[in-house]
Every structure is written in C-alpha cells, then in structure tokens.
C-alpha cells in the first residue's frame, strides 16, 4: 500500500515537472514574439519619423556651429 502511494506520488511529480517545462518554453516563445512585434513597430516608426528627426538634429547642429 505504501509502495503504491510512493509510485503514484512519483508519477504525479514527474508529470508536473514535464508540464512545467512545456509551459516555460511556451512562455519564452510568447516573450520572443512580443519582442519581435515591438522591434517591428520601432523600425516602422523610425522609417516614418526618421527624416524629420534627422532634420531637427541637423538644424540644431547648424545653429550651434554659427
């Protein structure tokens, strides 16, 4: 009886450990996808606003040079 309880407990722990590892990998993929999405948004924003920002810094640089 005690032996059966030990075996069940061991199987339960093994299944929990396997499940935890699967969920951890899934979480890492979700974080990676979020980071890729943020990177894409930043690149698009820089493409749209990049020339304007460059002009502002050029104007500041020219103003300081005078």
N, C-alpha and C positions, 0 to 999 in steps of 0.2 A: 504494500500500500504506500509506504513512504517512498519507495523506489519509483512508483508510478507518478507520484506527485512531483518528485525531482525531475523526471523526464518531461512532464508537461510544462513545468516551470522553465526548464532549459529550452524547450521548443518555443515557448512564448517569447522568451528573451531573444532568441535567435531571430524570430520573425520580426520583432520590434526593431532590432538593430538593422536588419535588411531594409525595412520600411523607412527608417530614419535616413539611411544613406541615399535611398532613391529620392526622398523629398529634398534632401540637401542639394543634390545635383540639379533637381528641378529649380530650386531657388536660385542657384548660381546662373542657370540659363536665363531666368527671368531678369536678374540683375544685368546680365550682359546685354539682353535685348533693350532694356531701358537705357543703358549707356550708349548703345548704338543709335537709338532714337534721339537722345539728347545731342549726340555728335552731329547727326544729320541736320537737326534744327539749327544748331550753331553755325554749321557750314552754310546753310541756306541764308541765314540772317547776315552772315559776313559777306556773302555774294551780293545781297541786295543793298546793304548799307556800307559796304567796304569802301567804295569810291568816295562816298560823302565823308566818311571818317578820314580818309587819306587827304582829302581837300582841306578839312579843318586843321589837321596837323601841319600840312604844308603852309597854310595861311599863318598859323601861329609861329612856325619856324621862320618864315619870311619876315613877320613882324618883329621878332626878336633880333634878326640879323640887321635890321635897319638901324 
